[in-house]
């Protein structure tokens, strides 16, 4: 399993997260293509390097047209629904904005549907959230953890007036997550950054022991004197000794088929590492379905709550399970002008095997006018999995 640890020692924002992902290896050309596909404006994505107190960081920012309109939650969710992204990435982005709406509504004494998204509904926030949620998938990360989040102190000026730091909505979004950095001057963590962190990590603390593979730094906009204003992301593999996984299971005979995929997507967004469905025979001979989810212990409450919300189930059972996993890595190969990701695993005896990601095979098939099956067969024939280490 590829895992990502958030280390927000100086806080977190959307642009800091994107900068760190680019520093980790996210392709800037992919980022530009994905941002352009959102289709809400003519967006220019710029990437470069910046120094923050001696630390070289990735930096990402968007050149956007000025907007005079505010958005409501339903309008933001409509943009997300139209994305050319995976169901999991869409579910995570939707979850982030729903959380922001609930937090803002709580602070201002209104309902989430009536919240005017000014700061967080601006195009840059929509781009930050959607690009991050799609970007972590593009890099192949499957689980997420966090270290304590620096929040800062002081005052900020926002549309609604002068607010203390951390902003009330930010503090609400970070419920259940350890906080630090109250001595740092200014706003260290933004609502957008807090929502991204909460959705991806579900507050799961970083394991005490991990095997790291690489790390990346993302620069904040300010170059502050009291701290290196950047976010560190640490990529690692495997699960730490002592980590507990739970098998979550519920049986249903009254869920309409079209509502099953959204329930699966929501369970993934809540922190499940795998969600499967199987047909079963229930009492009185009724056909039914069984939903099973493999869930880290720290995410169990969020996943159970999500399944209660998204299905008509009356009960959910779960128990601890153990699993063995193979060491994994990802490579990118170039084939007939197309970039295709391959997931490579190492077997206990040292032998390796690899297979291409279906989404990339399907994209290459569309571009070349072939069927996905023909592309896969040609890949296996022309670029056997045991040759080459990618580009």
C-alpha positions as CSV (number, residue, x, y, z in Angstrom):
1,X,0.0,0.0,0.0
2,X,1.3,3.5,-0.9
3,X,0.6,5.8,2.0
4,X,1.0,9.6,2.4
5,X,1.7,11.4,5.7
6,X,0.8,15.0,6.0
7,X,3.3,16.9,8.1
8,X,1.7,20.4,8.5
9,X,4.3,21.8,10.9
10,X,3.6,25.3,9.5
11,X,0.0,24.7,8.5
12,X,-1.7,23.6,5.4
13,X,-3.6,25.3,2.5
14,X,-4.7,24.1,-0.9
15,X,-1.8,25.6,-2.8
16,X,0.7,24.3,-0.3
17,X,-0.7,20.8,-0.8
18,X,-0.5,21.0,-4.6
19,X,3.0,22.4,-4.5
20,X,4.1,19.4,-2.3
21,X,2.4,17.0,-4.7
22,X,4.3,18.4,-7.6
23,X,7.5,18.2,-5.6
24,X,6.7,14.5,-5.0
25,X,6.4,13.9,-8.7
26,X,2.9,15.0,-9.9
27,X,3.3,15.9,-13.5
28,X,2.7,19.7,-14.1
29,X,1.4,18.9,-17.6
30,X,-1.1,16.5,-16.1
31,X,-2.1,19.2,-13.6
32,X,-2.6,21.8,-16.3
33,X,-4.7,19.4,-18.4
34,X,-6.9,18.4,-15.4
35,X,-7.4,22.1,-14.4
36,X,-8.4,23.0,-18.0
37,X,-10.9,20.1,-18.0
38,X,-12.9,21.7,-15.2
39,X,-14.3,24.1,-17.8
40,X,-15.4,26.9,-15.5
41,X,-12.9,29.5,-16.8
42,X,-9.8,30.1,-18.8
43,X,-7.3,28.8,-16.2
44,X,-3.5,29.2,-16.4
45,X,-1.5,26.9,-14.1
46,X,2.0,28.0,-13.1
47,X,4.5,25.9,-11.3
48,X,8.0,26.7,-10.2
49,X,10.4,26.4,-7.2
50,X,10.6,28.6,-4.2
51,X,12.8,28.8,-1.1
52,X,11.2,28.9,2.4
53,X,13.8,29.5,5.1
54,X,16.4,27.4,3.2
55,X,13.9,24.6,2.1
56,X,13.4,24.2,-1.7
57,X,9.7,23.8,-2.3
58,X,7.3,23.2,-5.1
59,X,4.9,26.1,-5.8
60,X,1.7,26.1,-7.7
61,X,-0.7,28.9,-8.4
62,X,-3.5,29.7,-10.8
63,X,-4.1,32.7,-13.0
64,X,-7.8,33.2,-13.0
65,X,-10.4,35.7,-14.3
66,X,-12.0,37.9,-11.7
67,X,-15.4,36.7,-10.8
68,X,-18.3,38.8,-9.5
69,X,-20.6,36.0,-8.5
70,X,-20.8,33.9,-5.4
71,X,-21.7,30.2,-5.5
72,X,-23.9,28.1,-3.4
73,X,-23.1,24.5,-2.4
74,X,-25.3,23.0,-5.1
75,X,-23.4,25.0,-7.8
76,X,-20.0,23.8,-6.5
77,X,-21.2,20.2,-6.3
78,X,-22.5,20.5,-9.9
79,X,-19.0,21.5,-11.1
80,X,-17.5,18.5,-9.2
81,X,-20.1,16.1,-10.6
82,X,-19.0,17.1,-14.2
83,X,-15.3,16.5,-13.6
84,X,-13.4,14.0,-15.7
85,X,-12.2,12.3,-12.6
86,X,-12.7,9.0,-10.8
87,X,-15.7,8.4,-8.6
88,X,-13.5,8.3,-5.5
89,X,-11.9,11.7,-6.4
90,X,-15.3,13.2,-7.0
91,X,-16.6,11.8,-3.7
92,X,-13.7,13.2,-1.7
93,X,-14.1,16.6,-3.3
94,X,-17.8,16.6,-2.6
95,X,-17.1,15.6,1.0
96,X,-14.7,18.4,1.4
97,X,-17.1,21.1,0.2
98,X,-20.0,19.6,2.2
99,X,-17.8,19.8,5.3
100,X,-16.8,23.4,4.6
101,X,-20.5,24.4,4.0
102,X,-21.5,22.8,7.3
103,X,-18.7,24.5,9.2
104,X,-19.5,27.9,7.7
105,X,-23.2,27.4,8.3
106,X,-22.5,26.6,11.9
107,X,-20.4,29.7,12.4
108,X,-22.9,32.1,10.7
109,X,-26.2,30.5,12.0
110,X,-27.6,29.4,8.7
111,X,-28.0,26.2,6.7
112,X,-25.3,24.6,4.4
113,X,-27.5,25.2,1.4
114,X,-27.7,28.9,2.1
115,X,-24.0,29.5,2.6
116,X,-22.6,31.9,0.1
117,X,-19.2,30.5,-1.0
118,X,-17.0,33.5,-1.3
119,X,-13.6,32.6,-0.1
120,X,-14.0,28.9,-0.3
121,X,-16.3,29.0,-3.3
122,X,-13.9,30.9,-5.5
123,X,-12.4,29.2,-8.4
124,X,-9.0,28.8,-6.8
125,X,-10.5,26.8,-3.9
126,X,-12.5,24.6,-6.3
127,X,-9.3,24.0,-8.3
128,X,-7.3,23.4,-5.2
129,X,-9.7,20.8,-3.8
130,X,-10.4,18.9,-7.0
131,X,-6.8,18.9,-8.2
132,X,-5.6,17.6,-4.9
133,X,-8.2,14.8,-4.8
134,X,-7.4,13.7,-8.3
135,X,-3.7,14.3,-7.9
136,X,-3.2,11.9,-4.9
137,X,-4.9,9.2,-7.0
138,X,-2.7,10.1,-10.0
139,X,0.3,9.4,-7.8
140,X,-1.1,6.1,-6.5
141,X,-1.6,6.9,-2.8
142,X,-4.1,4.7,-1.1
143,X,-4.1,5.7,2.6
144,X,-3.4,8.9,4.4
145,X,-2.2,10.0,7.8
146,X,-1.5,13.3,9.6
147,X,0.8,14.8,12.2
148,X,-0.4,17.7,14.4
149,X,-1.6,20.7,12.4
150,X,-0.1,24.2,13.1
151,X,-2.9,26.8,13.2
152,X,-1.3,30.0,14.3
153,X,-2.7,33.0,16.1
154,X,-3.8,36.6,15.6
155,X,-6.6,38.1,13.4
156,X,-7.7,37.9,9.8
157,X,-10.0,40.0,7.7
158,X,-12.5,38.1,5.7
159,X,-15.8,38.9,4.0
160,X,-17.8,38.6,7.2
161,X,-15.4,40.8,9.2
162,X,-12.4,40.5,11.6
163,X,-12.0,36.9,12.9
164,X,-9.6,35.3,15.3
165,X,-7.0,32.8,14.1
166,X,-7.7,29.9,13.7
167,X,-10.8,30.9,11.9
168,X,-13.9,29.4,13.5
169,X,-14.7,27.3,10.4
170,X,-11.2,26.0,10.2
171,X,-11.3,25.0,13.9
172,X,-14.6,23.2,13.3
173,X,-13.1,21.3,10.3
174,X,-10.2,20.1,12.4
175,X,-12.3,18.6,15.1
176,X,-10.6,15.4,16.4
177,X,-7.2,16.2,14.8
178,X,-4.4,17.3,17.1
179,X,-3.4,21.0,16.8
180,X,-0.1,22.8,17.4
181,X,1.7,26.0,16.4
182,X,-0.5,28.4,18.4
183,X,2.6,30.5,18.9
184,X,3.0,31.1,15.1
185,X,1.9,34.5,13.8
186,X,-1.0,34.7,11.3
187,X,-3.3,32.2,9.7
188,X,-1.3,29.0,9.1
189,X,-4.2,26.7,8.1
190,X,-7.0,27.7,5.8
191,X,-10.5,26.2,5.6
192,X,-9.6,24.7,2.2
193,X,-6.5,23.1,3.6
194,X,-8.3,21.9,6.7
195,X,-11.0,20.3,4.6
196,X,-8.5,18.5,2.4
197,X,-6.7,17.2,5.4
198,X,-9.8,16.0,7.2
199,X,-11.3,14.2,4.2
200,X,-8.1,12.4,3.2
201,X,-6.8,11.5,6.7
202,X,-10.0,11.2,8.7
203,X,-7.7,12.4,11.6
204,X,-5.6,9.2,11.5
205,X,-2.3,9.7,13.3
206,X,0.9,9.0,11.5
207,X,2.2,5.5,12.4
208,X,5.0,5.3,14.8
209,X,7.1,3.2,12.3
210,X,7.0,3.5,8.5
211,X,9.3,2.9,5.6
212,X,9.6,6.1,3.7
213,X,10.2,6.4,0.0
214,X,10.4,10.1,-0.7
215,X,9.1,13.5,0.5
216,X,8.0,16.8,-1.0
217,X,7.6,20.3,0.2
218,X,4.9,22.8,-0.9
219,X,5.5,26.5,-0.5
220,X,2.9,28.9,1.1
221,X,2.4,32.3,-0.5
222,X,4.2,34.2,2.3
223,X,7.9,33.9,3.2
224,X,7.6,34.3,6.9
225,X,10.5,35.1,9.3
226,X,9.4,32.8,12.2
227,X,9.1,29.6,10.3
228,X,9.6,27.9,6.9
229,X,6.2,28.5,5.5
230,X,5.7,25.2,3.8
231,X,3.9,21.8,4.0
232,X,5.8,18.5,4.0
233,X,4.3,15.4,2.5
234,X,6.0,12.1,3.3
235,X,5.4,9.1,1.0
236,X,5.8,5.7,2.5
237,X,4.9,2.1,1.8
238,X,3.3,-0.8,3.6
239,X,1.4,-0.7,6.9
240,X,3.2,-0.2,10.2
241,X,3.4,-3.1,12.6
242,X,0.4,-3.2,14.9
243,X,-1.9,-1.4,12.5
244,X,-5.4,-2.8,12.8
245,X,-7.8,-3.3,9.9
246,X,-11.4,-4.0,10.3
247,X,-13.8,-5.8,8.0
248,X,-17.1,-3.9,7.9
249,X,-20.1,-5.8,6.6
250,X,-23.8,-5.1,6.0
251,X,-26.5,-7.0,4.1
252,X,-29.4,-5.3,2.3
253,X,-32.5,-6.4,0.3
254,X,-34.0,-2.9,-0.2
255,X,-31.3,-0.8,-1.8
256,X,-32.1,0.3,-5.4
257,X,-29.2,-0.6,-7.7
258,X,-28.6,2.9,-8.9
259,X,-27.8,4.0,-5.3
260,X,-25.1,1.3,-4.8
261,X,-22.2,3.0,-6.6
262,X,-22.6,6.3,-4.6
263,X,-22.6,4.3,-1.4
264,X,-19.4,2.6,-2.4
265,X,-17.8,6.0,-3.4
266,X,-18.8,7.5,-0.1
267,X,-17.3,4.7,1.9
268,X,-14.0,5.1,0.0
269,X,-14.1,8.9,0.7
270,X,-14.7,8.2,4.4
271,X,-11.5,6.2,4.6
272,X,-12.1,2.6,3.5
273,X,-9.2,1.1,1.6
274,X,-11.4,-1.4,-0.3
275,X,-15.1,-1.8,-0.8
276,X,-16.7,-4.8,-2.5
277,X,-20.3,-6.0,-3.2
278,X,-21.6,-9.5,-3.6
279,X,-25.0,-11.1,-4.3
280,X,-26.5,-13.1,-1.5
281,X,-29.7,-15.0,-0.7
282,X,-31.4,-13.5,2.4
283,X,-34.3,-14.7,4.6
284,X,-37.5,-15.7,2.9
285,X,-35.5,-16.4,-0.3
286,X,-35.1,-12.7,-1.0
287,X,-32.1,-11.7,-3.2
288,X,-29.9,-9.2,-1.6
289,X,-26.4,-7.7,-1.6
290,X,-23.6,-7.7,0.9
291,X,-21.3,-4.6,1.2
292,X,-17.9,-5.3,2.6
293,X,-15.4,-2.6,3.4
294,X,-11.8,-3.0,4.6
295,X,-11.2,-0.1,7.0
296,X,-8.3,1.3,9.1
297,X,-9.2,1.3,12.8
298,X,-9.1,5.1,12.9
299,X,-11.7,5.5,10.1
300,X,-14.2,3.0,11.5
301,X,-16.6,5.6,12.9
302,X,-16.6,7.6,9.7
303,X,-17.2,4.6,7.5
304,X,-20.0,3.2,9.7
305,X,-21.7,6.6,9.8
306,X,-21.4,6.9,6.0
307,X,-23.0,3.5,5.4
308,X,-25.9,4.4,7.7
309,X,-26.4,7.6,5.8
310,X,-26.1,6.2,2.3
311,X,-28.0,2.9,2.6
312,X,-31.2,1.8,4.3
313,X,-29.3,-0.7,6.5
314,X,-30.4,-1.2,10.1
315,X,-27.2,-2.7,11.3
316,X,-23.5,-3.0,10.6
317,X,-21.1,-5.5,11.9
318,X,-17.3,-5.4,11.9
319,X,-14.3,-7.3,13.3
320,X,-10.5,-7.2,13.2
321,X,-8.7,-8.8,10.3
322,X,-5.1,-9.4,9.3
323,X,-3.7,-9.2,5.9
324,X,-0.4,-9.6,4.1
325,X,0.5,-7.2,1.3
326,X,3.1,-7.1,-1.4
327,X,5.6,-4.3,-1.8
328,X,4.3,-2.0,-4.5
329,X,5.6,0.7,-6.8
330,X,4.3,2.5,-9.8
331,X,6.1,3.3,-13.0
332,X,5.1,5.1,-16.2
333,X,5.9,3.7,-19.6
334,X,5.6,5.5,-22.9
335,X,3.9,3.4,-25.7
336,X,3.0,4.8,-29.1
337,X,3.1,8.3,-27.7
338,X,0.9,7.5,-24.7
339,X,1.9,7.6,-21.1
340,X,0.6,4.5,-19.2
341,X,1.0,3.8,-15.5
342,X,1.9,0.3,-14.5
343,X,1.6,-1.0,-10.9
344,X,4.6,-3.2,-10.1
345,X,4.7,-5.7,-7.1
346,X,7.5,-7.7,-5.7
347,X,6.7,-11.3,-4.8
348,X,8.2,-13.0,-1.7
349,X,10.9,-14.8,-3.8
350,X,12.0,-11.5,-5.3
351,X,10.3,-11.9,-8.7
352,X,8.4,-8.9,-9.9
353,X,5.2,-8.6,-12.0
354,X,3.3,-5.6,-13.3
355,X,0.1,-4.7,-14.9
356,X,-1.1,-1.4,-16.6
357,X,-3.8,0.8,-15.1
358,X,-7.1,0.2,-16.9
359,X,-7.9,4.0,-17.0
360,X,-4.7,4.7,-18.9
361,X,-5.3,1.7,-21.2
362,X,-8.8,3.0,-22.0
363,X,-7.5,6.5,-22.6
364,X,-4.8,5.3,-24.9
365,X,-7.4,3.1,-26.7
366,X,-9.6,6.2,-27.4
367,X,-6.6,8.2,-28.6
368,X,-5.4,5.5,-31.0
369,X,-8.8,4.3,-32.2
370,X,-8.3,0.8,-30.7
371,X,-10.2,-1.3,-28.2
372,X,-8.8,-1.5,-24.6
373,X,-8.4,-5.2,-25.1
374,X,-6.2,-4.7,-28.1
375,X,-4.1,-2.1,-26.3
376,X,-3.6,-4.4,-23.3
377,X,-2.5,-7.3,-25.6
378,X,-0.1,-5.1,-27.5
379,X,1.4,-3.7,-24.3
380,X,2.0,-7.2,-23.0
381,X,3.5,-8.3,-26.3
382,X,5.7,-5.2,-27.0
383,X,6.5,-4.1,-23.5
384,X,6.5,-7.2,-21.3
385,X,6.0,-6.3,-17.6
386,X,9.4,-7.7,-16.6
387,X,11.3,-5.3,-19.0
388,X,12.0,-1.7,-18.5
389,X,11.5,0.5,-15.5
390,X,9.4,3.2,-17.1
391,X,10.0,6.8,-17.9
